[in-house]
Each structure stands twice: as structure tokens, then as C-alpha cells.
């Protein structure tokens, strides 16, 4: 799109002040009128987000709602689309607040921070009979200590837990309850016969969470981007981002006209804003400074918490359990994902089974590289699904594959900026927002849409992510209005391998926050879910940004089960 140069001005006299006040009144009336249709009737509201903390696969749930910390000053303020969106944003932030974490001053004592290896968990005894049966609930008490071996007295640690059986390739996630006093409870459903071993992991200490939250407020531009501007042989580069620090340099405004998604670049010295041709991420260097000790692998970041006593139980059979009372979305058994809510998951174990399911279908995959994995899985599995890519960039696309015999088309397009990746630069013409792409679809019973947007949004303000999802949701709602039979599937975020560099840009804490927000924004909308968070946490394979093939196969099976639910 074309860019506009921002010109700043001030009201410096009484006359100008009157003009400014009049302008504010007009601006308010325009916002108010956006809620009214041509007949003066209020438009039906989009579904507001509700608290989904108890629904997400790996959340820390506080027993009492903590006080929302005051917002720290930031030069990067993302304005909502409308007053209605602002109200929803406030509700989402209120309902998904992380349990309060301790302050971390410049002179903090590392020895008083959470020490996973010095902490422990214990399996709580079962009331009444001593034997465990399928359908029972297993509770584990986790007690955190610091490096001085003193019990922690505050909550806010980021802890995950799973129950598993390596022989059966079975696994289920646990719900973590934060008691806000240094102790936590992990709650598991018992779903299979045989042994069930508990595994508890500290992802980040509560002190690290404090630093990460502060970092997002104070340094939302810790990852920067560069655009190339070209006119003939004349080339200039300039820094870009969702928001830029104020300088004397003019700014090119590339905010999307339809969605309102913001993007800005400092104007090149000689070339116009319209001469922008590409966008890419600039290099960055992690700089936690004195807080780097809080982000050490094998010390206090993604480290197992040991048991105090036995780490597992033996589960005996006990008829049929009521899956509707289980808060987990599903579990693995013999390496296969089984859902505990909604449609059953079928196994599409042969290329023929997948091809038959996708016959006469148009499958649109929108999102990041974790969605691209599904495209790559399908094209590598189905020999008749032939890639038809002309001048498509590796890892960026767009991609298209066609099965002429079965009249199947599969497309992948990466979401719009920000794209946190290295060279080569992406042409501006390919930086398309998902919301705008959805508005071009006809939709219908033979149209399947997959959306996965999370991995590139970790370093940026939460409000920015909410705004992006709100624009996508509006397009999804419009699509379902004009073509109710369209199938829309949402892929959630997943866990990944953590290093200091990754923690700086997009840690698991950012991912779990995005996971909650994603569920909140699309709550009440007629979409289906692929719960990538639980599917990576419950699996025996190590956490990776791009899950391994066995997990991808299970994810695609969930997708295809929505497309072809069977009898």
C-alpha cells in the first residue's frame, strides 16, 4: 500500500484551541456513528471475550483474582479500532491477568529467586480407598523454594505439568492452580490403565515473568525491521516497526486502510514513502543485562522439579468415565490424540484416506510457519497433490498445490507483518493481512479455512495482538454470515525449546498469553479448534517451535476429522 508522511502540529492559540475541541467532538461523533446502521439501529455486537483461564491447556489459575498491576508508561500505544473493541480489550486483559509476581529491583538477590531443583512436588493421598482407578482425579502439591532453601511466599511462577506413560505413549496435561503463596496444585484426570508418571517443569520463575512483562512495556521495539526503498538505481533503507520512537525524522504511515493494523517506517532521506519495496527483520542482540541470571537453561528456565517421594501411581480399570467433567481437551494413548470434547478424532493413515477426505475441497491455510507445516505434510504425503508454485519465496510463499483428479486445492499464505525472521526480504506486495484475504473468499460447504497467528507476536504489546485478532475475527464473522457452511479452524500456540535468545524474543510465557487471548477473542464464534498447546505438552517428544512429524500428523488428523466427521 502507499505510505503517507505524518505531519505533526500543535494548537498554540485560543482560535486553534477551539478548532481542536471542535475536532475532538467530531471525532467522538464519528466513532459513535460507527455503531449505528443507516436506520439508526445499533449493530449486533460481536461476541465479547469471557474468562477462559480454566479452559486453556496450560494456564496458571489463581485461587483469588490478583490485583491488576498499573500499566507502565510506554511510547508504544496501540489504539483499538473502536470503543467496542476498546471495551473488549479491557475485558480480555482483566480476565486473563497473570497472578501477581514479585518486584525485581535493580539490586535484586538471585539467591532469593525460585530454584526448581531445590523445590519439590508430592502426590496427595486419595481420600477413602487407597487404590486409583480410571476416572479418578490425581492431585499433586508443588512447593517452590529459593536458592537459600527457603519456601517461596509469593506465586506467579510459570509451571507446566503432564501425566504420562512412556510404554503406552500416553499423556495428558495437568491444570495448575496457583495458591499465591509459593505453593501450587496440579490436577490430572486418570484416563488409562497401568502406570501414570507425574512430570512437573518450571518454565520461568515469577521473577523472570516480572522482567518479561516489563520488557514488553519498555522495549516493544527490541526487534526492529528494515525496509528497502527503491527508485531505479537509487536505493535507501529505513527502520520500521508497529510503533517508532519520536525523532525529528518524518515517518511513513503504512497503517492498513481496511483493518487499521499499524505499521510505520522512518522516511528515507531522499526517496518517497511510496518507494518501499521489501520488509525484513533487522538483527538483534539479547540484552537482559543484570537480569540475565533469571534466564539460564538447566538452572531456572525449563527445568524439571523433582518429586518428594514417588512420582507416579498405578491406575486400575473402572468402567466408563464422564469426559464432560474433564477440563482437558484431549490426551494421547498409543501415540494417538483422543479428544475429550466435541467430535471424535479419526485416523487418516493413508494418502488415499486423506485425498478422499479433501476431494472437491478448497483448503486455505493462513498464518505462520507452524501452519505451513500442515501444507508441507499434505504435499509430502499425497503424491497427487502437486505443488504449483511460481516465484514463491522459500518459507514465505504463497504456496498452492492441486490434485486435478480429485478437484482439490490447498493454499498457504503467511500472515502480514510483523514477520520475525531473517533474510531474504519479503516483497511488500506479499505482505497481506489475513482479514483482507478472508474478505476475498466466497466460502461455502467445500471451503475450509485454517488460521494460526501467534509465533511472530511475542515481542510486541499484548494490545497489538488483540487488535490483530479482532480484525481477523470480524472477517471470519462476515465470511460465516455470507457462507454459513464454511469450516473455520483455529490452531493455537504451542511450547518451544527455550534459550536466552528465544526468551528475549518469544518465550513460552508470551505464547501462553497469546493462547489465552486467542481463545478469548474467538469465544462464541462458530470455529473449530486444534489445541496445539496441549498436543505438544502432553506428547513425549521435546518441545519445538515446529513440532515433530508425529505431532503434526495428529494435528492434521484433528483438522481432517472436522472436514470429514464420518457417520
Secondary structure, 3 states (H helix, E strand, C coil): CCCEECCCCCCCCHHHHHHHHHHHHHHHHHHHHCCECCCCCECCCCCCCCCCCCCCCCCEEECCCCCCCCCCCCCCCCCCCCHHHHHHHHHHHHHCCCCCCCCCCCCCCHHHCECCCCCEEEECCCCCCCCEECCCEEEEEEECEECCCCECCCCCCEEEEEEEECCCCEEEECEEEECCCCEEEEEEECCCCEEEEEEEEEEECHHHHHHHHHHHHHCCCCCCEEEEEEECCEEEEEEEECCCCCCCCCEEECCCCCCCCCCEEECCCCCCHHHEEEEEECCCCCCCHHHHHHCCECCCECEEECECCCCEEEEECCCCCCHHHCCCCEEEECCEEEECCCCCCCCCCCHHHHHHHCCCCEEEEEECHHHHHHHHHHHHHCCCCEECCCCCECCCEEEEEEECCCCEEEEEEECCCCCCCCCCCEEHHHCCCHHHHHCCCCCCCCEEEEEECCCCCCCCCHHHHHHHHHHHHHHHHHHHHHCCCCEEEEECCCCCCCCHHHHHHHCHHHHHHHHHHHHHHCCCCCCEEECHHHHHHCCCCCCCCCCCHHHHHHHHHHHHHHHCCCC
